[in-house]
Amino acid sequence: MSSVKELVETSYLTSIPSKYVLPTDPHDIIVSEAEVIPTIDLSLFTSGTPDQRTNIIQELGRACCEWGFFLVTNHSLPMKVTDEMLKVSKSFFDLTEEEKGKYSGNKLFDPIKYGTSFNASLDKSLYWRDHLKVFVHPHFNAPLKPDNFREISKEFCTGAREVAKEVLKAISMSLGLEENYIHKAMDLDLGSQLLVVNMYPPCPQPESAMGLPPHSDHGLLTLLVQNGLDGLQVMHNGKWVPINPLPQSLIVNIGDHMEILSNGIYKSVIHRAVVNKETTRISLGTANGPPLDKIVRPAPELVDGESRPLGYRGIKYGDYLELQYSHQLNAKSCLDLIRI
């Protein structure tokens, strides 16, 4: 199947092919006034005073409870590394279809996979999106071209993993757990990290297409950066809120497996990617989770038979990914399958 990028560049499109048309919900409400997701200054956790550390842990807990999305500032991932990763990602998509096609395939756990839509063999309507997915931890992988992709992506993914590690420490403490609880319970030294590079080319009918439909993410945390173009929207209090990140910040969101582990105290949040007419948006996401064979279940410390009964059954992380990939991408439908 041809990529969206190829479709745009080889055709003079005034409308989109019917297979990309997605029915819109006439009841969708998009917030137009300035509603801003919380911002967490990570330096107050990593190097602040005891009072500052306590306060930022409490702020993070509120952000996880009330939004499930937040911006992280003053983190350890250098902006130069992020910029280089965005550049080399664009260079990957600029390769010939033949070169990129070496990584095309339908197997979920292929170390490197290039494709379009979400699961093009299953999607009823296709999404206006090309993507590259690379498993980068515990075993690092990278496409052979561009030549500098391996070096740059390794530095970027290692840096993102270190930020995730610190955020997870703070989340552990916000749940009343020891700071390394999540890291140890989820075996994160051998945990899975998936790099997802999304390209959303210009679309002649952005109101009729979707980059990605409403969905929640697998894993514990997703960290996201983008090339200065907005397109991410988060469902909050029944309305879609556009995310406009601060310069040099990371967008972080709670994944389904954090919801399971916290026994529903913190919930993954539905979000979507919209497209635009003018220019290409690129985003870099790193999904951080446990090893694929790790069974994720609610932490016993967060289960109380009366006030907070067990809310989810345990499931291997890899099995959950297979469950999500074998279904239409639809809100939190996969998580709903394992609720008790």
C-alpha positions in Angstrom: 0.0 0.0 0.0 1.3 3.4 -0.9 2.2 5.9 1.8 0.2 9.1 2.4 3.4 11.1 1.6 3.7 9.4 -1.8 0.0 10.0 -2.4 0.3 13.7 -1.7 3.5 14.2 -3.7 2.5 12.2 -6.8 -1.1 13.5 -7.1 -2.7 16.9 -7.4 -5.3 16.4 -4.7 -8.2 18.7 -4.2 -10.1 16.1 -2.2 -9.1 13.0 -0.4 -9.7 9.4 -1.6 -12.8 7.9 -0.1 -10.8 5.3 1.9 -9.4 8.1 4.0 -12.8 9.7 4.8 -13.7 9.3 8.4 -17.2 10.2 9.6 -17.0 13.2 12.0 -19.0 13.4 15.2 -21.3 16.4 15.0 -21.3 16.6 18.8 -17.6 17.1 19.0 -16.7 20.2 21.0 -13.3 21.7 20.6 -12.2 24.1 23.3 -11.3 27.5 21.7 -10.4 29.4 24.8 -7.0 29.0 26.4 -7.3 25.8 28.5 -3.8 24.6 29.4 -2.7 21.2 30.6 -0.6 21.2 33.8 3.2 21.9 33.6 5.6 19.9 35.8 9.0 21.4 36.5 11.0 18.2 36.8 14.1 19.9 38.3 12.1 20.6 41.4 11.9 16.8 41.9 15.4 15.9 40.8 17.3 18.7 42.5 14.8 20.9 44.5 14.6 21.4 48.3 12.6 18.8 50.3 9.6 21.2 50.3 9.8 21.8 46.6 10.1 18.1 46.0 7.0 17.4 48.1 5.0 20.1 46.4 5.9 19.0 42.8 5.0 15.4 43.7 1.6 16.6 44.8 1.2 18.7 41.7 2.1 15.7 39.5 -0.5 13.6 41.4 -3.2 16.1 40.7 -2.1 16.3 37.0 -2.3 12.5 36.7 -5.8 12.4 38.4 -7.4 15.4 36.7 -5.8 15.3 33.2 -3.6 12.2 32.6 -1.6 14.6 30.3 1.0 17.1 31.4 4.0 19.1 30.1 7.5 18.4 31.6 10.0 21.3 31.7 13.6 21.5 32.9 14.2 17.9 32.1 17.5 16.2 31.1 16.8 15.6 27.4 18.8 18.2 25.4 16.9 20.3 22.9 19.8 19.8 20.4 19.2 16.0 20.5 15.5 16.4 20.0 16.1 18.7 17.0 18.5 16.3 15.4 16.0 13.4 15.9 13.3 15.4 14.2 15.6 16.2 11.3 16.8 12.6 10.8 13.2 11.4 11.1 12.2 13.6 8.2 15.2 12.3 6.3 13.9 8.8 6.8 10.5 9.6 5.3 12.3 11.3 2.4 13.9 8.0 1.4 12.5 6.2 -1.6 9.5 4.0 -1.1 11.7 1.1 -2.1 14.2 1.9 0.7 11.5 2.4 3.3 9.6 -0.6 2.1 12.4 -2.9 3.3 10.8 -2.4 6.7 7.1 -2.8 5.8 5.2 -5.8 7.2 2.3 -6.8 9.2 4.0 -8.5 12.2 3.4 -6.6 15.4 6.8 -7.4 17.0 9.0 -6.8 14.0 12.0 -4.8 15.5 11.6 -2.1 12.8 8.3 -1.5 11.0 7.4 1.2 8.4 3.7 1.6 7.4 0.7 3.8 7.0 -2.5 4.3 9.0 -2.6 2.1 12.2 -3.2 -1.4 11.0 -3.9 -0.9 7.3 -5.0 -4.5 6.9 -7.7 -4.0 9.5 -8.7 -0.3 9.5 -12.1 0.3 7.8 -11.0 3.8 7.0 -7.4 4.7 6.6 -5.7 7.4 8.7 -3.7 10.3 7.2 -0.5 9.1 8.7 2.7 7.3 7.8 4.8 5.9 10.6 8.0 4.2 11.6 8.0 2.0 14.7 11.2 0.7 16.3 11.8 -1.3 19.4 14.7 0.4 21.0 14.9 -1.3 24.5 15.9 -3.7 25.9 17.5 -4.5 22.5 18.3 -1.4 20.4 17.3 -1.4 16.7 17.5 1.2 14.0 17.0 1.3 10.2 20.3 1.3 8.2 19.4 4.6 6.5 19.8 7.5 6.9 23.3 6.7 7.9 23.1 8.8 11.1 19.7 7.5 12.3 21.2 4.9 14.6 23.5 7.2 16.5 21.0 10.0 16.8 18.0 7.8 17.8 20.1 5.9 20.4 21.0 9.2 22.1 17.4 10.5 21.9 15.8 7.3 23.2 18.3 6.9 26.0 17.6 10.4 27.1 13.9 10.0 26.9 14.1 6.8 28.9 16.0 8.7 31.7 13.3 11.4 31.8 10.6 8.7 32.0 12.5 7.0 34.9 12.5 10.2 36.9 8.8 10.9 36.2 7.9 7.4 37.2 9.8 7.8 40.5 7.7 10.9 41.2 4.5 9.1 40.2 5.3 6.2 42.5 5.7 8.7 45.4 2.5 10.5 44.4 0.7 7.2 44.8 2.1 6.7 48.3 4.6 4.1 47.2 8.4 4.0 47.5 10.1 6.0 44.7 11.5 3.0 42.9 8.3 0.9 43.3 7.2 1.1 39.7 10.7 0.6 38.3 11.2 -2.6 40.4 7.6 -4.0 40.1 7.7 -3.5 36.3 11.3 -4.8 35.8 12.1 -1.6 33.9 15.8 -2.4 33.6 14.6 -4.8 31.0 11.5 -2.9 30.0 10.1 -2.2 26.6 10.6 1.1 24.9 9.0 1.7 21.5 10.0 4.7 19.3 7.1 5.8 17.2 7.8 8.4 14.5 4.6 9.8 13.0 4.4 11.9 9.8 1.1 13.7 9.0 1.4 15.2 5.5 -0.7 18.2 4.4 -4.3 17.2 3.8 -6.7 18.9 1.3 -9.7 18.1 3.4 -8.5 18.1 7.0 -12.1 18.2 8.3 -12.8 14.8 6.7 -9.7 12.9 7.7 -7.9 12.0 10.9 -4.2 11.5 11.6 -5.1 9.1 14.5 -8.6 8.5 15.9 -9.5 8.8 19.6 -7.5 6.3 21.5 -5.5 5.7 24.6 -1.9 4.5 24.7 -0.5 1.2 25.9 2.4 1.2 28.4 3.1 3.2 31.5 4.1 6.5 30.0 4.3 8.1 26.6 6.7 11.0 26.0 6.1 13.1 22.9 7.8 15.9 21.0 6.8 17.5 17.7 8.2 19.7 15.0 6.6 22.9 16.3 3.2 22.2 14.7 0.1 21.5 16.8 -2.3 18.6 16.1 -2.7 16.7 19.3 -6.0 17.0 21.1 -6.9 15.6 24.5 -10.4 14.6 25.7 -11.0 16.5 29.0 -14.4 16.9 30.6 -16.2 15.9 27.4 -14.3 18.4 25.2 -11.3 18.2 22.9 -8.5 20.4 24.2 -5.7 21.3 21.7 -2.2 20.8 23.2 0.1 23.8 22.7 3.4 22.7 24.3 5.8 25.2 25.8 9.2 25.5 24.0 11.6 22.7 25.0 9.0 20.9 27.0 8.0 17.2 26.6 4.3 16.1 26.4 3.8 13.2 28.8 0.7 11.1 29.1 -0.5 8.2 31.3 -0.8 4.9 29.5 -3.3 2.0 30.0 -0.8 0.0 32.0 -0.4 2.8 34.5 -4.1 2.7 34.9 -4.0 -1.0 35.6 -1.0 -0.8 37.9 -2.6 2.1 39.9 -5.9 0.2 40.1 -7.6 3.1 38.3 -6.4 5.9 40.6 -4.6 7.3 37.5 -6.4 6.8 34.2 -5.2 6.8 30.7 -6.7 9.5 28.6 -8.3 9.5 25.2 -6.5 11.7 22.6 -6.4 12.1 18.8 -4.2 13.6 16.1 -5.8 16.0 13.6 -4.3 17.1 10.3 -3.9 20.4 8.5 -3.9 21.8 5.0 -0.6 23.7 5.0 2.4 21.7 6.1 3.7 18.4 7.4 3.6 17.6 11.1 6.1 15.1 12.6 5.9 13.8 16.1 8.2 11.5 18.0 6.7 9.3 20.7 8.4 6.9 23.1 6.1 4.4 24.7 7.6 3.1 27.9 6.4 -0.2 29.4 7.5 -3.4 31.1 9.1 -6.4 29.4 6.7 -8.0 26.9 6.3 -11.2 29.0 5.6 -9.2 32.2 2.1 -9.7 33.7 0.8 -6.3 34.7 -1.8 -6.2 37.4 -2.9 -3.7 40.1 -0.3 -3.1 42.8 -1.5 -4.9 45.9 -0.8 -1.8 48.0 -3.4 0.1 45.9 -6.2 -2.5 46.3 -8.6 -2.4 49.2 -11.5 -4.8 49.2 -14.0 -2.2 50.3 -12.9 1.3 49.3 -10.9 0.3 46.2 -11.7 -3.2 45.0 -9.6 -5.0 42.4 -10.5 -3.3 39.1 -8.5 -5.1 36.4 -7.3 -8.6 35.7 -3.6 -9.2 35.0 -2.4 -9.5 31.5 1.0 -9.9 29.8 2.2 -6.7 28.3 2.8 -8.4 24.9 -0.6 -10.0 25.0 -2.2 -6.6 25.5 -0.3 -5.1 22.5 -1.6 -8.0 20.4 -5.1 -7.4 21.6 -4.8 -3.7 20.7 -3.3 -4.4 17.3 -6.0 -7.0 16.4 -8.9 -4.5 17.0 -10.0 -1.2 15.5 -8.2 1.7 17.3 -11.2 2.9 19.3 -11.0 4.9 22.5 -10.3 2.6 25.4 -12.0 -0.5 24.0 -9.0 -2.8 24.7 -8.6 -1.7 28.3 -12.4 -2.2 28.7 -11.9 -5.9 27.9 -9.8 -6.5 31.0 -11.8 -4.6 33.5 -13.4 -6.6 36.3 
